[in-house]
């Protein structure tokens, strides 16, 4: 044992990894709050932080019935978003793109609105087919 150290005092020191995880998590939550994205602590995955990736398994944009649910990965430096998946009326929509964290709300809204538009078109086509009216 190092001079003046007990087994207990050595065990109580947080590992550098846990400090990195805490800082990364709090920084991410702070940055998401700035862009009005809500995430609960339990939905942030730090198992790949050594590879520079933080997983956000469930995030929320908006409130109440207008809320949009999605998930994504973000770089450890909290700047680059990858692996975005937006839950829409048509199911989960994966996005194969990398973009800045500040653009996340816009991307999520675009994908959600596009899926709603496509679902409306699909429903209108089904309705016309059921009514026997050929599409013009």
JOVENUR-V431341 format. One record per pair of residues at least 24 apart in sequence whose ideal C-beta (glycine too) atoms are under 7 Angstrom apart, sorted by the first residue. I is the first residue (numbers start at 1). GAP is how many residues later the second one is. If there is no record, write none. Layout:
# JOVENUR-V431341
i:I gap:GAP
i:I gap:GAP
This chain:
# JOVENUR-V431341
i:20 gap:29
i:21 gap:25
i:21 gap:28
i:24 gap:25
i:24 gap:30
i:24 gap:52
i:27 gap:51
i:28 gap:26
i:28 gap:46
i:28 gap:50
i:31 gap:47
i:31 gap:70
i:35 gap:67
i:35 gap:69
i:35 gap:70
i:36 gap:25
i:36 gap:69
i:37 gap:24
i:37 gap:67
i:37 gap:68
i:49 gap:27
i:52 gap:24
i:61 gap:44
i:61 gap:47
i:68 gap:40
i:68 gap:44
i:70 gap:38
i:74 gap:27
i:86 gap:25
i:86 gap:26
i:88 gap:24
i:88 gap:27
i:88 gap:28
i:89 gap:26
i:89 gap:27
i:89 gap:30
i:90 gap:25
i:90 gap:28
i:90 gap:29
